[in-house]
């Protein structure tokens, strides 16, 4: 195994650990189930630095850790299928932020800013698409009386995706401005 491959594996593990650690920052806003998912920030950084494959692996590790450390402990895993959809699958899809990797690594400032915005948007919405599906199927019984389960899930998960996307864009743009070396592939 080459040094570069080991370096990438270590970066993936560290970013997944940071994403997991960020879960302890309070992240529920306004309406009871709308959340701001801080962990997307290191996954977007990893995606811009290393690409889709590494970011998806980081997301998978983050999802498994989150499920074990927080999901099972809080009762957020209702059954094995829901647990797999909302943790390993959803969190892995956050790594799709890596579709902006080549545009970011081009070195052109305008393309880099666009790549950051695209990466945060794609990674967050890919993750929350699966939460929306799971919310519709598994959590729909929590919808207010008379409200369709799909609409309830769209409101909760769409709100979470929106807040998370904005926070990720702002945070990664700050990293880009203050410590751009963290986003460049070495």
C-alpha positions as CSV (number, residue, x, y, z in Angstrom):
1,X,0.0,0.0,0.0
2,X,1.5,3.3,-1.1
3,X,2.0,6.3,1.1
4,X,-0.6,8.3,-0.8
5,X,-3.2,5.7,-0.3
6,X,-2.5,5.5,3.5
7,X,-2.6,9.3,3.7
8,X,-6.1,9.3,2.0
9,X,-7.3,6.6,4.3
10,X,-6.2,8.6,7.4
11,X,-7.8,11.8,6.1
12,X,-11.1,9.8,5.5
13,X,-11.0,8.4,9.0
14,X,-10.2,11.8,10.6
15,X,-12.9,13.7,8.7
16,X,-15.4,11.0,9.6
17,X,-14.4,11.3,13.3
18,X,-14.7,15.1,13.1
19,X,-18.1,14.8,11.5
20,X,-19.2,12.4,14.3
21,X,-17.8,14.7,17.0
22,X,-19.7,17.7,15.6
23,X,-22.9,15.8,16.4
24,X,-22.6,16.8,20.0
25,X,-23.0,20.5,19.1
26,X,-26.7,21.3,19.6
27,X,-28.3,21.1,16.2
28,X,-32.1,21.1,16.6
29,X,-33.6,24.4,15.4
30,X,-37.1,25.9,15.7
31,X,-39.5,23.2,14.9
32,X,-38.7,20.1,17.0
33,X,-37.3,17.9,14.3
34,X,-35.5,20.4,12.0
35,X,-31.8,19.9,12.4
36,X,-28.6,21.6,11.4
37,X,-26.2,18.8,10.6
38,X,-22.7,20.2,11.3
39,X,-21.0,17.0,10.2
40,X,-21.6,17.7,6.6
41,X,-18.9,20.4,6.7
42,X,-15.9,18.0,7.1
43,X,-17.4,15.7,4.4
44,X,-17.7,18.6,2.0
45,X,-14.1,19.6,2.8
46,X,-13.0,16.0,2.2
47,X,-15.0,15.9,-1.1
48,X,-13.3,19.0,-2.4
49,X,-9.9,17.8,-1.3
50,X,-10.0,14.1,-2.3
51,X,-13.1,13.5,-4.5
52,X,-16.2,11.5,-4.5
53,X,-14.8,8.1,-3.5
54,X,-13.0,9.3,-0.4
55,X,-15.9,11.5,0.6
56,X,-18.4,8.6,0.2
57,X,-16.2,6.4,2.3
58,X,-16.0,9.2,4.9
59,X,-19.8,9.5,4.8
60,X,-20.2,5.8,5.3
61,X,-17.9,5.7,8.3
62,X,-19.7,8.8,9.7
63,X,-23.1,7.2,9.2
64,X,-22.1,3.9,10.9
65,X,-20.5,5.8,13.8
66,X,-23.6,8.1,14.1
67,X,-26.0,5.1,14.1
68,X,-24.0,3.3,16.8
69,X,-23.2,6.2,19.0
70,X,-26.4,8.3,18.7
71,X,-29.1,6.6,16.6
72,X,-29.4,3.4,18.6
73,X,-28.9,5.2,21.9
74,X,-31.7,7.7,21.2
75,X,-34.2,5.3,19.7
76,X,-33.9,6.8,16.2
77,X,-33.4,3.4,14.7
78,X,-36.9,1.9,14.3
79,X,-36.0,-1.3,12.4
80,X,-33.0,-2.6,10.4
81,X,-34.2,-1.2,7.0
82,X,-34.9,2.3,8.3
83,X,-31.6,2.2,10.2
84,X,-29.6,1.3,7.0
85,X,-31.5,3.9,4.9
86,X,-31.1,6.7,7.3
87,X,-27.5,6.1,8.4
88,X,-25.1,4.2,6.1
89,X,-27.0,5.0,2.8
90,X,-27.9,8.6,3.6
91,X,-24.6,9.6,5.1
92,X,-22.6,7.8,2.3
93,X,-24.6,9.9,-0.3
94,X,-23.3,13.0,1.4
95,X,-20.0,12.1,-0.3
96,X,-21.6,12.9,-3.7
97,X,-20.4,16.4,-2.9
98,X,-17.2,15.2,-4.6
99,X,-18.8,15.8,-8.0
100,X,-17.3,19.3,-7.6
101,X,-13.8,18.0,-7.0
102,X,-12.3,18.6,-10.5
103,X,-13.9,22.1,-10.7
104,X,-12.5,23.0,-7.3
105,X,-9.0,21.6,-8.0
106,X,-8.8,23.6,-11.3
107,X,-7.4,26.5,-9.2
108,X,-9.6,29.1,-10.8
109,X,-11.1,31.2,-8.0
110,X,-14.6,31.7,-9.6
111,X,-14.9,27.9,-10.3
112,X,-13.7,27.1,-6.8
113,X,-16.4,29.2,-5.2
114,X,-19.0,27.7,-7.5
115,X,-17.6,24.2,-6.6
116,X,-18.0,24.9,-2.9
117,X,-21.6,25.9,-3.3
118,X,-22.4,23.0,-5.6
119,X,-20.6,20.5,-3.3
120,X,-22.5,21.7,-0.2
121,X,-25.8,21.7,-2.1
122,X,-25.4,18.2,-3.7
123,X,-23.9,16.5,-0.6
124,X,-26.6,17.9,1.7
125,X,-29.6,17.3,-0.6
126,X,-28.3,13.8,-1.5
127,X,-28.2,12.9,2.2
128,X,-31.6,14.5,3.0
129,X,-33.3,12.8,0.0
130,X,-32.9,9.5,1.9
131,X,-34.1,11.1,5.1
132,X,-37.1,12.3,3.2
133,X,-37.9,8.8,1.9
134,X,-37.4,7.3,5.4
135,X,-39.5,10.1,7.0
136,X,-42.3,9.5,4.5
137,X,-42.3,5.7,5.0
138,X,-41.2,5.2,8.6
139,X,-41.9,8.5,10.5
140,X,-45.1,9.5,8.8
141,X,-47.2,8.5,11.8
142,X,-45.7,11.6,13.6
143,X,-47.3,14.0,11.1
144,X,-49.9,16.3,12.5
145,X,-53.4,15.0,12.1
146,X,-54.7,15.6,8.6
147,X,-51.2,16.2,7.1
148,X,-49.9,13.8,4.5
149,X,-46.8,11.8,5.6
150,X,-44.8,12.9,2.5
151,X,-45.6,16.6,3.2
152,X,-44.5,16.2,6.8
153,X,-41.3,14.6,5.8
154,X,-40.7,17.2,3.1
155,X,-41.2,20.0,5.6
156,X,-38.9,18.5,8.3
157,X,-36.2,17.1,6.0
158,X,-36.4,20.0,3.5
159,X,-36.0,22.5,6.3
160,X,-33.1,20.5,7.7
161,X,-31.5,20.3,4.3
162,X,-31.9,24.0,3.7
163,X,-30.4,25.0,7.1
164,X,-27.6,22.5,6.7
165,X,-26.8,23.6,3.1
166,X,-26.5,27.3,4.1
167,X,-24.3,26.5,7.1
168,X,-22.1,24.3,5.1
169,X,-21.6,26.9,2.3
170,X,-20.8,29.6,4.9
171,X,-18.4,27.3,6.8
172,X,-16.6,25.9,3.8
173,X,-16.3,29.4,2.3
174,X,-14.7,30.6,5.5
175,X,-12.2,27.6,5.4
176,X,-11.5,28.6,1.8
177,X,-10.8,32.2,2.8
178,X,-8.9,31.6,6.0
179,X,-7.1,28.2,5.4
180,X,-7.3,27.3,1.7
181,X,-4.6,24.7,2.1
182,X,-7.1,22.5,3.9
183,X,-9.1,22.2,0.7
184,X,-6.2,21.6,-1.7
185,X,-5.1,18.2,-2.6
186,X,-1.5,17.8,-1.4
